[in-house]
Amino acid sequence: LPSIISESDTFTVSELAASTDPASTSSADYEGSAIHDAIGPFLESSGCGPQRISMACRAVIDLARKTDPASASSNITTSSSSTNKNTASSSSAQQLNSNAEGHSQSDTDALPETRKLKQGIVSLSTNLESQTQDEADNNAYLWGKDTGVAAFINIAKDAHTTAHSAKDKRKQKQELERVRREYKARVDAMEREEEKQGGNSVVSKMVLPDYDSGRNEKDVRVSNVGLALENGRMLLDGADVKFSHQRRYGLVGKNGIGKTTLLKAIARMEIEGFPRHHRVLHVRQEVKSAGGDITVLQAVLEADAERNALLTEEKELLATLEEGDDTDTDTDTDKDNETNEQEVEAKEDDSTPSTALNGVSDTPKTTAASSLLQKRQQLQLRLKTTDVTTDTTTTNTTTTDSDTQQQGTAQFQANIEKLDQVYARLNILSSDSAESRAAQILSGLQFTPEMQRGPTSALSGGWRMRVSLAAALFIEPDFLLLDEPTNHLDLEAVLWLESYLCDYKHTLVVVSHDRGFLNEICTDIIEFKKLKLNYYKGNYDTYIKTSNEQVRNQMRVYQAYQDKRAHLMDFIEKFRANAKRATLVQSRVKAVERMDLVAPDEVEVEPIWRFNIPNPEPLGRPIISVDDASFDYNAKEKKRSEYLLQGVNFGIDLESRIGILGPNGAGKSTLLNMITDKIAPMQGSISRNGRLRIGIFTQHSSDKFDLQLSSVENMMATFPHAMDQEMRSFLGKFQIQGSEALKPMMMLSGGQKSRVAFAALAYQKPHVI
């Protein structure tokens, strides 16, 4: 024991045990003594039993005996009696302390060992208060980490270490719910309006044109247009809406500025003064569902509301004419009109396929009776026959019968004339070739014949958007409004659409953020900015050059105004108190006032918005390794040489920049699904770093959110440990700020939803995107 104390200020249990003899000491010998009280608690915390503690006490007393044998022996002899063991131990410990103090003052030879003994005892008591990191962790989680009690205690302890209490968290959640309830009425109104406008159709419901209104002008000029949201926020104030026939416009502006709202207002004829004799169709950016169980081709044909209405009217008129012939009581008239009745029956039989409400089975153009031109010629012939018959029968009837017959004949003649107008309009709409045109457009958008005959309910969101686009191109409205048409198209489909739209015979308005697409098809650009619509000739690149030049010119004009005003103000300030120049000063003051009345607006150069995805921690390469991977969805029915993916080998590290190109069905999405572990390869292997995080952004990334909730609520649901204010700040970096972050996501524009999806991707700090 002396050697242990001399080497360090503390000693271990094993060293104490090695230095004592268990057989020579009883556990009750030193219990209650001063030495036992000094070192006992420390030894108990280390797992020692009573016998080991007595051994340690004995060793300390032996050391004291070596230090002062006389005093120690006199005290120990009194402890031999079994009835006074506790008293003897206490007195010997007290004597030990008194002897140590006495030697520290009188005997300098014993001073070092005495000091060592006292240091050792003090060090033992100090260890009772100091804690290692492991001991601190054990004390922090006193009940352990695995049991139910532990979980409850740990949560209670951790609640005091966070910056926000549970009460604050509840308040934040209640505040978000309160804001969402405020928007609920508007959300319900939007859903009702969406359903009213054809929320489940492939395209927005087209307002039937009124051909009797206006002067049939093809250009549109509407001045002083105002447009506002239901909450009173102004989108347009005193703007001019101008469209020229056969021009192709690109509508550009920030996300959420109101581009889609403007297109909806035009399509619904809600802009006061907009001509109503035009056929206007809006292809929405997002389609929930399309057509149900009807075929793709049928859905495209049914999208033409005007054609469907005309076919329905044709069927009703033919039925009315047939009933009129059947109820005619004049025998002579029946004989004279026998040929006409046969023509009507033949016409009805021939037109039955084309008058079906679904409009799918149009009669082939080779059938003479199905030609709209021949139908009109037959109607004209029948109309003349009806006039002749009316003249010949008038003289052979009484006055009453004559009046009744004339009324019936007039009604019959009016129906025939109306039917002739219907056929004329159907001829303009090229109703005879409707099915072949629809099939051709679908084929250009990569629809195979099997897909055209399949149900629309089996299509994904991207293919539903293609059906919507095909329906719009099939209708060929006077004003075609396309909202982000390239979002769901592959490269070949985009090129086909570009060539199709470049030859479009009517007016086109496109909202797109694809610079190359706008450069290819646009003849004009409309800039939606500061509650106005600014018009520029040329494509998007030309618009950028022209707008930049305008900004530079405005800055020069504004700077010239500022320089001249500053020069005049310097003169005024310099000679304001000079009586001799008072006249000059007053003239310059008036000049400054006149300048301020016509002062140019200060030019605001909008900063370029930039966002970044935080860099993750580095990983060893390769972080993804694909080795001889093969896959096919029908592997059991195919040979290995026919698999969709065969023997794929490549690796990905943190510096990889990879583009995957290929036609539809080549396996691009399948490859990505294998990389992200959604599907496993049939053969080969894919290895990933254990700490790898993969971020995925798709065309339908917003579908993973609950659109009834706000952006902040969706982010907090995705990342449960994040706080409300933290999520608001992070969304603000992606320009989802203020009320935009608190309103339900269904009220956000498509671009804003994509920003929220990018924010969720960036928050997880992915290694691979």
LOGUFI-283226 format. One record per residue: x, y, z of N, C-alpha, C in turn; residue in one letter. Coordinates in steps of 0.2 Angstrom, whole numbers, plus 5000, padded with zeros to 4 digits. Atoms other than C-alpha are relative to their C-alpha. Layout:
BEGIN
XYZXYZXYZA
...
END
This chain:
BEGIN
500449945000500050005000500450065000L
499649945001501450135003500350014993P
499849995007502150104986499450024995S
500549985004500450124978499850075001I
500149934999500150294987500650044998I
499549965002501850354983500050004992S
500050005007501550314964499550044997E
500649965002499850404963499650025006S
500449974994498650494973499449955001D
500550055000497350354970500249935000T
499850075001497350164971499449964998F
500650045003496250034963499849945005T
500250054996495249894971500449945000V
499550065001496349754964500650015004S
499449994997497849834971499950005008E
500250014993497049844988499949935002L
500150074999496549664987500649965000A
499450035001498249614982500550015006A
499649984994499049704997499749985007S
500350024994497949625010499949935001T
500150074999497549455017499349995003D
500750014998495749405017499949965007P
500150054994495949275031500150045007A
499849964993496649405044499550055002S
500549944999495149525043499349985000T
500750015000493349525048499750064997S
500449955003492049625039499850055005S
500349954995491449705055500550035004A
499449984996493149745062500050085000D
499949935001493149925055499450044998Y
500649975002491349965052499850055005E
500249944995490850135059500650045002G
499449974998492650185061500150064995S
499949945005493350355053500349984994A
499750035006494450255041499549974995I
500550035004492950155035499550064997H
500549955003491850315033500450044995D
499749965005493250395023500149964993A
499950045007493650255010499449964999I
500650055001492050145012499650024994G
500449995006490950245000500349994993P
499650005007492250254986500049924998F
499950075002492550064987499349974999L
500750035001490650024988499850024993E
500249985007490350124972500449964995S
499650045004491750024964499849925000S
500250065000490849864968500349955005G
499650044995491849804983499449985006C
500550024995490949704997500350025007G
499849984993491149725016500749985002P
499350034999492649605017500550044997Q
499449975004493649695004500150075004R
499949934997493249865013500449995006I
499750014994493849795029500849994999S
499350015001495449735021500450074998M
499749935002495749915014500250045007A
499949974993495549985032500649975003C
499450044996496749855039500750024997R
499449985003498049905026500250075002A
499949944998497850085030500350015007V
499850004993498050055049500749975000I
499350035000499649945045500550054998D
499649945002500350095036500150055005L
500049954994499950205051500549975005A
499550044995500850075062500750014998R
499349995002502350085051500350075001K
499849935000502350275052500250025008T
499949994992502150275072499849945003D
500150064997502350105079499750015007P
500249994993502150165097499350015001A
500749984999500550255096499549954997S
500450055003499850125084499849945004A
500150074996500149975095499650025006S
500449984994499450065110499250004999S
500750005002497850085101499749944997N
500350065003497749925092499949945006I
500150054994497949825109499450005003T
500749994997496349895115499549974996T
500550035005495449825100500049935000S
500150075000495749645104499449975003S
500650024997494249635114499450004995S
500550015005492749575104499450055001S
500649964999491449685113500150074999T
499949935001492349845109500450024994N
499750005007492849825091499950074997K
500149945004492049975084500350065004N
499749944997492650095098500750004999T
499350005001494450035096500250024993A
499949985007494350055077500050084999S
500149935001493750235079500550045004S
499449964997495050285092500649994997S
499350015004496450205082500050054994S
500049955006495850315067500150075002A
499949934997495750465078500850015002Q
499350004998497450425085500550014994Q
499650005006498150405068500050074997L
500049945002497550575063500450055004N
499649964995498250655079500849994999S
499350025000499950565077500350034993N
499849975006500050625059500150075001A
499949934999499750805064500650015005E
499449994996501050785078500649994997G
499450015004502350715067500150054995H
499949955005502050845054500350075003S
499849944997502550975067500749995003Q
499450014996503950885077500549964996S
499650055002504650745067500150014992D
500049995007505250795050500249944995T
499950065004505850625045499449964997D
500750035001504050555045499650044995A
500549955004503350705035499849984993L
500250025007503450635017499549955000P
500450055001502550475020499350025003E
500649974997501250565031499650044995T
500349965005500950685018499749964994R
500250055005500750545005499349975002K
500650044998499450455016499450055000L
500549955000498450615018499750024993K
500249995007498450645000499649954997Q
500450065003497850474996499350005002G
500749994997496350495008499650054996I
500349945004495950665000499849984993V
500150025007496150594983499449954999S
500650045000494850454987499450035000L
500649964999493550574993499950054993S
500149965006493850684977499749964995T
500350055005493450534966499349995001N
500750014999491750524974499650064996L
500349945003491350694966500150014993E
499849995007492250694949499749944997S
500350065004491450584935500450004993Q
499750015007492150514919499450014995T
500549995005491150534903499549945000Q
500550065000490450354904499550015006D
500450004994489850384922499550064999E
500549945001489050554917499449974995A
500550035004488150454903499549965003D
500450054996487550324915499650045005N
500449964995486950454927499550044996N
500549965004486050554913499449954998A
500550055002485150394908500049945006Y
500050044994484950324926499649934999L
500450065001483650194921500249964994W
499850045006484550124906499750034994G
500249985006484150144888499649964996K
500450055003483149994883499349995002D
500650014997481649984894499550054998T
500549955001480050074893500050065005G
499949944995480350174909500650044997V
499449965002482050224901499850054995A
500249955005481250294886499650065002A
500349954997480050394896500450055004F
499649954996481350464908500550044995I
499649965005482550504893499750054996N
500349955003481250594884499850065004I
500149954995480850694900500650045001A
499449974999482650734902500250054993K
499849965006482950784883499550064999D
500449945001481450904884500350065003A
499749944997482451024895500650024996H
499449985003483951024883499850034993T
500249975007482951084867499950075001T
500149934999482751264864499250025000A
500749995000480851244862499749955004H
500350054995479751164875499449974996S
500650035003478251054871499450044999A
500649955001477051194874500150044994K
499949955006477951304861499949964993D
500150045006477851154848499350004999K
500750015000476051134852499750074997R
500249935002475751324849500150014993K
499850005007476651314833499649964995Q
500450045003475651174827499350024999K
500649975000474051254832499950064995Q
500049945004474551414823499949984992E
500050035007474851314807499349974998L
500750035002473151224808499550065000E
500549945001472251394811500150034994R
499949975006473051464796499749964994V
500350045005472551314786499250005000R
500750005000470751324792499750074996R
500249945003470651504786500049994992E
500050015007471151444768499549954998Y
500450065002469951294769499450024995K
500549985005468451394761500250014993A
499749985007469551454747500249934996R
499850075003470251274744499349974998V
500650035003468451204743499750034994D
500249965006467951344731500449984994A
499650015006469451304720499849934998M
500250075002468951114720499450004996E
500750005004467151154715500150034993R
499949965007467751274701500449954996E
499650045004469051144695499549944998E
500450065002467651004695499550034994E
500549965004466451134686500450014993K
499649995006467851164673500249944997Q
499850065003468050984669500749975004G
499450024996469250934683500249934998G
499850075002469250744677500049994993N
499950005007469350784659500750004997S
499350005002470850774648500250074999V
499849935001470750964644499550045004V
500549954996469851114653499450004995S
500650005004468051124648500050074996K
500049955004467951234633499350044999M
500649965001466651374632499850014993V
500250005007465651364617499950074997L
500049935003465851514605499350024998P
500649975002464451634601500250034993D
499849985007464651654582499650064998Y
500449945002463351794581500250065003D
499749944997464351914592500650024997S
499449975003465652024586500050014993G
499949995008466252054568500449954997R
499650055003467151894566500750024999N
499349985001468851984568500449955003E
499650064997470251864571500650035005K
499549974995471451984581499650025006D
500349984993471052034599500450065002V
499749944997471352204606499550025006R
500449994994470752224624500450055005V
499649954996471352384634499750005007S
500149984993471352424653499749935003N
500350064997471152244659500349995007V
499850014993471152204677499949935002G
500150074998471352034685500350005007L
499850014993471351994704499849935002A
500250064997471251844715499550015005L
500650004996469851804727500250045007E
499749974994470951874742500150074999N
499949935001471052044733500750024997G
499349995003472852024727499950014992R
500049985007473052114710500549964996M
499550035004473852024696500150044994L
500049955005473452144682499650065001L
500349944999473052324683500150054994D
499949955006472752434667500449974995G
499650035005473552304656499649994993A
500350015006473252274638500149934997D
500050075003472852104630500050014993V
500050005007473352094612500349944997K
499850065003473451944601499950014992F
500149995007473651944582500049934997S
500250065003473051804571500749974997H
499450045002474351664567500650025003Q
499349984997475651734579500049955006R
499850054995476451614592500350045006R
499849964994476651704609500349955006Y
499750034995477751644623499950055006G
500149964994477151704641500549985005L
499550014995478551724653499950045006V
500149964994478651784671500249955006G
499850044994479151724689499549955002K
500550054997478351574697499550045005N
500549974996476751624705499850074999G
500249935002476551794696499350004998I
500750005003474851734688500049984993G
500150025007475251664671499449954999K
500550055001474151514673499350035002T
500749964999472751624681499850044994T
500149965006472851734666499749954994L
500250055005472651584654499349975002L
500750034998471151514664499550064999K
500449955001470351684664499850014992A
500150005007470551694645499549944997I
500450065003469851514642499350005003A
500750004997468351544653499650074998R
500349945003467951714644499850045006M
500249964994468051804661500350074999E
499749935001469051954653499550044996I
500549955003467852094649500250034994E
499849975007467852144631500449954996G
499750055004468651984625499549974995F
500550025005467851924609499749935001P
500350074998466651774612499949954994R
500150045006466651714594500649954999H
499450045001468351624596499949945004H
499950074996468651444601500650005004R
499449994995469851454616500049945004V
499950064996470551304624500750005004L
499450004995471751294639500249935002H
499750064998472851144641500450015007V
499849994993473151134660500749975001R
499450034998474851104668500049945004Q
500050064996474250964679499349974999E
500650045001472850834676500049955005V
500150054995472150734690499949934997K
500250065003471350604680499850014993S
500249985007470850584662499549944997A
500550045004469250504655499849945003G
500250064997469050354666500249944996G
499950075003468850184657499950014992D
500049995007468650254639500750004997I
499450015003469950224627500450074999T
499649945001471350354623499750044994V
500249975006470750384606499350035001L
500649984998468950404612500050075004Q
499949954996469550524625500250074996A
499849955004470350634612499450034996V
500649985004468750634601499550045004L
500549974995467650684616500250065002E
499749944997468750824621499750064996A
500249945004468050934606499250015002D
500749994998466451004615499650034995A
500449985005465851094600499849954995E
500150065004465950944589499549965003R
500550044996465050844602499350035000N
500749965000463650974603499750004993A
500350005007463450984584499749934999L
500250075001463350794583499349985004L
500650014996462050794597499450034997T
500549965004461050924588499749974994E
500250035006461050834572499649945001E
500450064998460350674580499350025002K
500749984998458950774588499650034994E
500349975006458550864572499749944995L
500250055004458450704562499449965003L
500650034997457350624575499450044999A
500649965001456150774574499750004993T
500350005007456050774555499749934999L
500350075001455650584556499450005003E
500750004997454250614568499550044996E
500549955003453550754558499749964993G
500350045006453450634542499549955002D
500550064998452650494552499350035002D
500749984998451250604559499750044995T
500349965006450850684542499449964998D
500750045002448950644538499850014993T
500249995007448950704521500349954995D
499750065004449050554509500450024994T
499649975006449550654494500750025001D
499449984998450850734503500549945002T
499550064999451550564509500249974994D
499850035006451550504492500650044996K
499549965004452450654485500750005004D
499349994996453750654500500349935001N
499750074999454050464499500750004999E
499350005001455650494491500450045005T
499749964995456150624503500149965007N
499950044994455750514518500549945000E
499550055001456850374511500750035000Q
499349975000458250504509500250015008E
499949984993458050554528500249945003V
499850064997458050374533500749974998E
499450025002459550334523500650055003A
499549954997460450494529500149985008K
499950014993460050444547500449935002E
499650064999460650264545500850014998D
499349985001462250334537500450045005D
499749954995462550464550500049975007S
500150024993462150354565500749995003T
499350004997464050314568500350065001P
499749934999464550494566499650045005S
500449964996463150554577500049975007T
499950024993463550444592500450055004A
499849954995463950544607500849995001L
499350014999465650464608500450024994N
499649975006466150514591500549964998G
499450045002467250364588500049974993V
500150045006466550264574499750054994S
500249965005466450394560500049964994D
500150045006465850324543500650024995T
499449995005467350304530499850054995P
500249955005467450444518499849974993K
500250035007467250324503499249995000T
500850015000465350304508499750074998T
500349945002464450434498499550045004A
500549974996463050464510500350035006A
499749974994464250504524500350064999S
499749935002464950654515499650055002S
500449944997464450814524499850044994L
500249965005464350894507499449974996L
500550045003463250764500499350015004Q
500550004996462150774515499750074999K
500349935001461950964512499650014994R
500350005006461550934494499349975000Q
500650044999460150814499499550045004Q
500549954996459450944512499850054995L
500249955004459451074499499449984995Q
500550035004458450964487499449995003L
500650014996457250914500499750065002R
500349944998456951094505499650034994L
500349985006456551134487499349964999K
500650055001455350984486499450025005T
500449984995454551044502499650064998T
500449945002454151214495499549994994D
500550015006453351144479499449965003V
500550044997452351024489499550045004T
500449954996451751164500499550044996T
500449965005451151264485499449964997D
500550045004450151124477499549975005T
500550034995449251064493499650065003T
500449944996448751244499499350014997T
500649985003447351254486499549945001T
500550054998446551084491499849995007N
500150014993446351114509499650065003T
500449954997445151214520500550055003T
499649954997445751374529500349985006T
499750024994446051294546500549954998T
499550055002446951144538500650034997D
499449965003447951264528500550035005S
499649964995448551364543500449955004D
499650054997449051204552500549974996T
499550035004449851134538500650044998Q
499449955001450851294534500450005006Q
499650004994451451294552500449945001Q
499650065000452051114551500550014995G
499550005005452851144535500650065001T
499549954998453751304541500449975005A
499650034995454351214556500549954997Q
499650055004454951074545500550034996F
499549965004455851194534500550035004Q
499549974995456651284549500549945002A
499650054998457251114555500549984995N
499550025006458051074538500550054999I
499549955001458851244537500550005006E
499650004994459551224555500549944999K
499650065002460151044550500650024995L
499549985005461051124535500550045003D
499549964997461951244546500449965005Q
499650054996462451104558500549964995V
499550035004463251014543500550044997Y
499549965002464051164537500650015005A
499549994995464951194554500449945001R
499650074999465451004555500550004994L
499650005005466151024538500750055001N
499449964998467251174544500549975005I
499650044995467851064559500349944997L
499750065003468350924547499749945004S
500350064995467150804557500149934996S
499950065004467350674543500749965002D
499350024999469250654546500250005007S
499849994993469150674565500449945003A
499750064997469650494570500749994997E
499350015003471150484557500450065003S
499649954998471750654563500249995007R
499950014993471650604581500549955001A
499550055000472650444578500650024998A
499449985002473950534569500450045005Q
499749964995474250664583500249955006I
499850044994474250524596500749964998L
499450035003475550434585500650045001S
499449964999476650584585500250015007G
499949994993476550594604500249935003L
499850064998477250414605499549955002Q
500550054999475650324607499949944995F
500150055004475650154600499349984998T
500750025001474050074592499749975006P
500350044994473849964607499850055006E
500249954995473950114619499450044998M
500649965003472650214608499449965002Q
500650044998471450074611499949985007R
500050014993471850054629499650055004G
500449954996470950144644500550055002P
499649944997471550314650500149995007T
499950014993471350254668500749965001S
499450044999472950144665500650044999A
499449955002474050294660500350035007L
499749964995475250374672499950084999S
500149935000475250564675500350034994G
499649985006476550594661499649994993G
500450025006475450504648499450035000W
500749965000473850584654500150074997R
499949935003474650754650500149994992M
500050015007475050684633499350004996R
500750005003473250644630499750075000V
500349935000472750814635500350044995S
499649965006474050894623499749974993L
500350035007473350774609499350034999A
500749985000471550824613500050084997A
500049935002472051014611500250014993A
499850005007472950984595499549984995L
500550035004471550884588499450054999F
500649955000470251024592500250064995I
499749955004471351154583499650075002E
500449944998470551304593500350064996P
499849945002470651484587500650035004D
499549984995471651514603500249945004F
499750064997472751374609500450025006L
499749984994473351404627500449945003L
499650064998474751284632500450025007L
499749984994475351284650500649945002D
499450054999477151194652499849944996E
500250065004476751074637500649955000P
499450045001478551004637500249965007T
499850034993478550944656500049934999N
500150075000478050764652500249974993H
499850025007478850744634500749985000L
499350015002480350654629500350044995D
499649965005481650724617499650004993L
500350005006480850654602499350034999E
500749975000479050704607500150085000A
500049935000479650884610500250024993V
499949985007480450894593499449994995L
500650005004478850834585499550055002W
500449954998477850954595500250074997L
499849945003478951094589499950014993E
500250005007478751054571499350014999S
500750005001476851034573499850085002Y
500249934998476651204582500350054996L
499849955005477751294570499650014994C
500550005005476451254557499350015002D
500749994997474951294568499750064996Y
500449955004473651394558499750065004K
500349954996472951494572500450035005H
499649964995473451594587500249955006T
499850054995474551504600500350045006L
499749974994475051564618500349945004V
499650054997476351454627500350035006V
499649984994476951464645500549945001V
499450055000478651374646500650035003S
499449984998480251384655500649974996H
499550045005481151284641500250054995D
499749955004482251414633500049984993R
499950025006482651314618499349994996G
500750015003480751274615499750064998F
500349935001480251454616500450034994L
499749975005481651504604499849974993N
500250035007481051374591499350024998E
500749995002479151414591499850075000I
500449944998478851584597500250064995C
499949945004478651744586500050065004T
500149944996478251854600500149985007D
499950014993478651864619499650055004I
500449964996477451924632500350005007I
499749994994478251984648499550025006E
500549984994477151974664500450025006F
499549974995477952094676499650075002K
500249934997477352234688499350014998K
500749995001475452204685499950024992L
500149995007475752234666500249954995K
499850055005475952134650500550044995L
499649975004477452194640500249964994N
499950045006477652134622500650024996Y
499349995004479252104612499949954994Y
500050045006479452044594500649955000K
499550045000480551894591500049945005G
500050064995480951734601500350025006N
499849984994481651724618500750035001Y
499349975000483451764615499950074998D
500149935003482851914605499750055006T
500449974995481751964620500650025006Y
499549984995483251954632500550054998I
499649945003484352064621499650065001K
500449935000482952194619499950025007T
500249984994482452194637500650035004S
499449974997484252214643500250074997N
499849945003484552354631499550055002E
500549954997482952444637500250015007Q
499849994993483552424655500650055000V
499449955001485252504650499850074998R
500249945002484352644641499650045006N
500349974995483252674656500550025006Q
499549994995484752674668500350074998M
499749945002485552804657499650065001R
500449954999484052914657499950025007V
500049984993483852904675500650035003Y
499449974997485652944679500150074997Q
500049935003485553094667499650045004A
500549964996484053154677500350015007Y
499749994993484953124694500650054999Q
499449965000486553214688499850084999D
500349935001485553364681499750035006K
500349984994484553374697500550025005R
499549994995486053364708500450074998A
499649945002486953504698499550065002H
500449944998485453624700499950005008L
500149994992485253584719500750025003M
499349974998487153624721500050074999D
500049935001486853794714499550035005F
500549984996485253814724500350015007I
499750004994486153774740500650055001E
499549965000487653874736499850075001K
500249935001486754034732499450025003F
500649994997485254014743499950075004R
500049944995485754154755500250074996A
499749945004486454274741499450044997N
500549965002485254414738500050024992A
499949995007486054454721499849954995K
500250065004485654284714499449975002R
500650024998483954264722499649984994A
500450025006483154264704500249944997T
499850065003484254134698499949945004L
500250064995483954024713499349984999V
500750025001482154034711499849974994Q
500150035006482153994693500249935000S
499850075000483153834696499649965005R
500550044995481953784711499449984996V
500650025004480553794698500249954995K
499850055005481553694686500149935003A
500050064996481853564699499349975001V
500750024999480053554702499749974994E
500350035006479553534684500449934998R
499650075002480953394682499749955004M
500350054996480153304697499449974998D
500750025003478453304689500149944995L
500050055006479053204674500749965001V
499350044998480553114683499949934998A
500150085002480852934676500049965006P
500050044994480552794688500749975001D
499450034999482052724696500049934998E
500050075003482652564687500249955006V
499850054995482652414698500249944996E
499750065003483852274692499949945005V
500250064996483152114699500649955001E
499450055000484552004706499849934998P
500150075003484751834699500049965006I
500150054994484051704712500449944999W
499650065000485251574716499949965006R
500050044994485051424727500549945000F
499550064999486251284733499749955004N
500150064996486151114739500649995005I
499450014995487251094755500449944998P
499550065002488750984752500049955006N
500050054995488650814761500749995002P
499450024998490050734770500349964995E
499750055005491350644759499949935001P
500050075000491250464755500549974995L
499550035004492450344748499749974993G
500250025006492350294730500149934998R
500649975003491450224721499449995005P
500550004995489950264731499449964997I
500450055003488850164719500449964995I
499750045005489450014709499549954997S
500450045003488449924696500449954996V
499550055003489249754691499549954997D
500450055004488449654677499349995002D
500750014998486749694682499549994993A
500550025005485249624671499350005003S
500750004997483449654673499550004994F
500650005005481749624664499449995004D
500650004996479949644671499749934998Y
500250075002479549474661500549954999N
499450045000481149384665499849924999A
500250075000480249214666499849984993K
500350025007479549224648500550024995E
499549985005481149294640500749975001K
499350024999482949234637500450065003K
499649944997484349334645500250054994R
499849955005484849404628499450054998S
500649955002483049484627499950045006E
500149964994483149564644500050084998Y
500049935001482749754645500750035002L
499349984998484449784654500449945000L
499550065001485949664650500750025002Q
499349994998487649664659500250075000G
499849934999487649844664500550015005V
499549994996489249904672500250075000N
499749935000489750074678500050025008F
499949984993490150164694499850085001G
500249934999489650334702500450025006I
499749974995490650444713499850075001D
500249934999490450624720500150054995L
499849955005491150704705499649984993E
500350025006490050614692499450044998S
500649975003488850704681499849964994R
500250055004487850584671499450024997I
500749995003486450604658499849944997G
500250075003485450454653499550024994I
500449995006484650464635499849944998L
500350065003483550344626499350014999G
500749995002481850324618499549975006P
500550034995480250274628500149925000N
500050084999480350094635500749984999G
499350035000482250084634500349985006A
499850024994482450064652500350055005G
499749944996482950234659499850005007K
500350004994481750234673500249945004S
499850064997482150054677500750005003T
499450004998483950084678500150055007L
500049964994483650224691499749975006L
500450044994482450114701500549955003N
499550054997483849984702500650045004M
499549964996485150124708499750025007I
500349974994483950184721499749945004T
500250064996483550004727499249995000D
500750015000481750004722499849934997K
500150075002481949844712500749975000I
499450045000483349714712500249974994A
499850035007484349654697499949935000P
500150075001483949484691500749965000M
499350034999485849444689500450065001Q
499549954998487349544694499950035007G
500149974993487449654709500150085000S
499949925000487349844714500250015008I
499849994993488349894729500050085001S
500149934998488050064738500450015007R
499749984994489050154752499550005005N
500550004994488250124769499750065002G
500249944998488150304772499750044995R
500249965006487450354755499350025001L
500749985000485950464754499950034992R
500249985007485050484737499450045000I
500549965000483950624733499650004993G
500450015007482550604719499550054999I
500549955002481650734710499749984993F
500350025006480450684696499550054998T
500649955003479050774685499450005005Q
500650004995477850724699500250005007H
499749994993478850764714499550035005S
500549974996477450864721499449955002S
500650054999476250714721500249975007D
499950034994477150654737499850045006K
500249954994476550804747499249995000F
500749994998474850824755499850074998D
500149945002474150964745499550045004L
500549974996472851004758500450045006Q
499649974995474351054770500450054997L
499549945002475551204769500749974998S
499350025001477351194763500349985006S
499650014994477951214781499849935003V
500250074997476851064787500249944996E
499750065004477350954773500749995001N
499350014998479150984777500149985007M
499950034994478950954795499749935001M
500250075000478050794791500549964997A
499550035003479450744780500649995005T
499450004996480750784793499750025007F
500349994994479950764810500450045006P
499649974995481350824821500150084999H
499849935002481450994812499450055004A
500449954997480651154820499750044995M
500449955005479351274812500450054997D
499649945002480551424811500549974996Q
499450035004481951314804499749994993E
500250025007480851254790499850064996M
500249945004480151424786500650044997R
499449975002481951494785500349964994S
499850035005482451354774499650004993F
500449985006480951374762500150064997L
499949935003481351554761500650004995G
499550005004482951514753499849984993K
500350025006481951434739499450054998F
500549955002480851594738499249985001Q
500750024997479351514747500050045007I
500049964994479051654759499450035002Q
500649974997477751734770499449964999G
500750045001475951684766500149944996S
500050055005476551574752500249935004E
499850064996477351454765499549975004A
500550024996475751444775499449984997L
500650025003474451424762500049934998K
500050075003473851244756500450004994P
499650005006475051184743499650004993M
500450015006473551154731499950084997M
500149935002473451354730500750024997M
499349975003475351364724500049984993L
499950015007475851364706500449944999S
499650065001476651214698500850015001G
499349984998478351304699500250015007G
499949994993478151344717500049935004Q
500050064997477751164721500749964998K
499350035002479351114712500550035005S
499649974996480251234723500049975007R
500150044993479551144739500449944999V
499750065000480150984732500750005000A
499349994999481851044729500350025007F
499849994993481951114746500049945004A
500050064997481450944753500649964998A
499450045003482850864742500650035003L
499449974997484150994748500149995007A
499950014993483750974766500349945003Y
499750074998484250794767500850004998Q
499350005002486050844760500149934996K
499950065003486050704747500749994997P
499450015003487650624740499950004992H
500250015007486750584723499350034999V
500749975002485350674715499849974993I
END
